[in-house]
Amino acid sequence: MEFNWQSFLEQFSQSLLADDNIRAQQSQETLNSRWLGFPGASPEEIRTIEERLGIEIPLSYRRFLQTSNGWRNSGSFIHRVWSVQEIVWFKENHQPWISAYTDPKHKLPTMSEEDYHRYGEEQDPTSFRPEYLQTALQISDVGDSAVYLLNPKVVTNEGEWEAWFFANWLPGADRYRSFQELMEAEYRNFLALSG
């Protein structure tokens, strides 16, 4: 069954807007609408960015963008998921950040394929492949030294790109099999942190 982004994002909006700090950051128009999203991206807008970047946007992220072209807040750490017009390769603006992880003197141990493809509670955020930062797609603002990335080097059979919550304070990446899994986890994490 296809994931219902509209329903999920409406529920996420309601929960986020119940938080005093998040509510204080929103315009009156957003508060009145009870919706932290935007109108969906058109097929032409998505096609334009795919041509500019030379990629095909993975399905769950594409469906998110078609539902809401960006997102005003996803919790305590990431304040804005970008619109399709804003997404760029992470290296374009953050090469020093990448270099801090890929510098040979800070080389992390290599990971087996089995260890790398371990997701969920068993995953260790300090165990990731920093070389993938060089080819990652940035899809959010940097908030609290954290950012959302999509990794085109790890693709599921369904064509989903691995999605990362990447933060210096982890230090490393919480990795998910898709953008959908990342957003579902962010919602669960927000609920857990807000008590």
LINKAPE-V330178 format. One record per pair of residues at least 6 apart in sequence whose ideal C-beta (glycine too) atoms are under 8 Angstrom apart, sorted by the first residue. I is the first residue (numbers start at 0). J is the second residue. If there is no record, write none. Layout:
i:I j:J
i:I j:J
This chain:
i:1 j:62
i:2 j:59
i:2 j:62
i:2 j:179
i:4 j:62
i:4 j:63
i:4 j:65
i:4 j:66
i:4 j:67
i:5 j:66
i:7 j:182
i:7 j:183
i:7 j:186
i:8 j:34
i:8 j:35
i:8 j:36
i:8 j:63
i:8 j:66
i:8 j:67
i:8 j:70
i:9 j:34
i:10 j:186
i:11 j:35
i:11 j:73
i:11 j:182
i:11 j:186
i:11 j:189
i:12 j:33
i:12 j:34
i:12 j:35
i:12 j:36
i:13 j:33
i:14 j:186
i:14 j:189
i:14 j:190
i:14 j:193
i:15 j:21
i:15 j:35
i:15 j:72
i:15 j:73
i:15 j:74
i:15 j:189
i:16 j:22
i:16 j:25
i:16 j:30
i:16 j:33
i:16 j:35
i:17 j:193
i:18 j:193
i:21 j:72
i:22 j:30
i:24 j:72
i:24 j:78
i:25 j:35
i:25 j:71
i:25 j:72
i:29 j:35
i:29 j:71
i:35 j:70
i:35 j:71
i:35 j:72
i:36 j:66
i:36 j:67
i:36 j:69
i:36 j:70
i:36 j:71
i:37 j:67
i:37 j:68
i:37 j:69
i:37 j:70
i:37 j:71
i:37 j:82
i:38 j:67
i:38 j:68
i:39 j:64
i:39 j:65
i:39 j:66
i:39 j:67
i:39 j:68
i:40 j:64
i:40 j:65
i:40 j:68
i:40 j:82
i:40 j:83
i:44 j:68
i:44 j:83
i:44 j:84
i:45 j:56
i:45 j:61
i:45 j:64
i:45 j:65
i:45 j:83
i:48 j:56
i:48 j:83
i:48 j:84
i:48 j:86
i:49 j:55
i:49 j:56
i:52 j:86
i:52 j:88
i:52 j:136
i:54 j:136
i:54 j:151
i:55 j:158
i:56 j:64
i:56 j:83
i:57 j:149
i:57 j:154
i:57 j:158
i:57 j:159
i:57 j:160
i:57 j:177
i:57 j:178
i:58 j:157
i:58 j:158
i:58 j:159
i:59 j:159
i:59 j:177
i:59 j:178
i:59 j:179
i:59 j:180
i:60 j:138
i:60 j:149
i:60 j:160
i:60 j:162
i:60 j:177
i:60 j:178
i:63 j:178
i:63 j:179
i:63 j:182
i:64 j:82
i:64 j:83
i:68 j:82
i:68 j:83
i:69 j:79
i:69 j:80
i:69 j:81
i:69 j:82
i:69 j:83
i:69 j:85
i:70 j:79
i:70 j:80
i:71 j:78
i:71 j:79
i:72 j:78
i:72 j:79
i:73 j:80
i:73 j:139
i:73 j:182
i:73 j:185
i:73 j:186
i:73 j:189
i:74 j:185
i:74 j:186
i:74 j:188
i:74 j:189
i:74 j:192
i:75 j:143
i:75 j:189
i:75 j:192
i:76 j:142
i:76 j:143
i:76 j:145
i:76 j:164
i:76 j:166
i:77 j:139
i:77 j:140
i:77 j:142
i:77 j:143
i:77 j:145
i:77 j:146
i:77 j:147
i:77 j:164
i:77 j:185
i:78 j:140
i:78 j:142
i:79 j:139
i:79 j:140
i:79 j:142
i:80 j:138
i:80 j:139
i:80 j:147
i:81 j:137
i:81 j:138
i:81 j:139
i:81 j:140
i:86 j:136
i:86 j:137
i:86 j:138
i:87 j:136
i:87 j:137
i:88 j:134
i:88 j:135
i:88 j:136
i:88 j:137
i:89 j:97
i:89 j:132
i:89 j:133
i:89 j:135
i:89 j:136
i:89 j:137
i:89 j:146
i:89 j:148
i:90 j:97
i:90 j:132
i:90 j:133
i:90 j:134
i:90 j:135
i:91 j:137
i:92 j:137
i:93 j:137
i:93 j:141
i:93 j:146
i:96 j:132
i:97 j:129
i:97 j:132
i:97 j:133
i:99 j:105
i:100 j:107
i:100 j:129
i:100 j:132
i:101 j:129
i:101 j:130
i:101 j:132
i:101 j:133
i:107 j:125
i:107 j:126
i:107 j:127
i:107 j:129
i:110 j:126
i:110 j:127
i:110 j:128
i:114 j:126
i:115 j:126
i:115 j:127
i:115 j:128
i:115 j:153
i:116 j:153
i:118 j:174
i:118 j:175
i:118 j:176
i:118 j:180
i:122 j:173
i:122 j:174
i:123 j:171
i:124 j:169
i:124 j:170
i:124 j:171
i:124 j:172
i:124 j:173
i:124 j:174
i:125 j:169
i:125 j:170
i:125 j:171
i:126 j:171
i:127 j:163
i:127 j:171
i:127 j:172
i:127 j:174
i:128 j:152
i:131 j:150
i:131 j:152
i:131 j:153
i:132 j:148
i:132 j:165
i:134 j:150
i:134 j:151
i:134 j:152
i:135 j:148
i:135 j:149
i:135 j:150
i:135 j:151
i:135 j:163
i:135 j:165
i:136 j:148
i:136 j:149
i:136 j:150
i:136 j:151
i:136 j:160
i:137 j:146
i:137 j:147
i:137 j:148
i:138 j:147
i:138 j:148
i:138 j:149
i:138 j:178
i:139 j:146
i:139 j:147
i:140 j:146
i:143 j:166
i:143 j:168
i:144 j:166
i:144 j:167
i:144 j:168
i:145 j:164
i:145 j:165
i:145 j:166
i:145 j:167
i:145 j:168
i:146 j:165
i:146 j:166
i:147 j:162
i:147 j:163
i:147 j:164
i:147 j:165
i:147 j:181
i:148 j:162
i:148 j:163
i:148 j:165
i:148 j:172
i:149 j:160
i:149 j:161
i:149 j:162
i:149 j:163
i:149 j:178
i:150 j:160
i:150 j:161
i:150 j:162
i:150 j:163
i:150 j:174
i:151 j:160
i:152 j:161
i:153 j:160
i:153 j:161
i:154 j:160
i:154 j:161
i:155 j:176
i:155 j:177
i:159 j:176
i:159 j:177
i:159 j:178
i:159 j:179
i:160 j:177
i:160 j:178
i:161 j:174
i:161 j:175
i:161 j:176
i:161 j:177
i:162 j:174
i:162 j:175
i:162 j:176
i:162 j:177
i:162 j:178
i:162 j:180
i:162 j:181
i:163 j:172
i:163 j:173
i:163 j:174
i:163 j:175
i:163 j:181
i:164 j:172
i:164 j:173
i:164 j:175
i:164 j:181
i:164 j:184
i:164 j:185
i:165 j:171
i:165 j:172
i:166 j:172
i:173 j:184
i:175 j:181
i:175 j:184
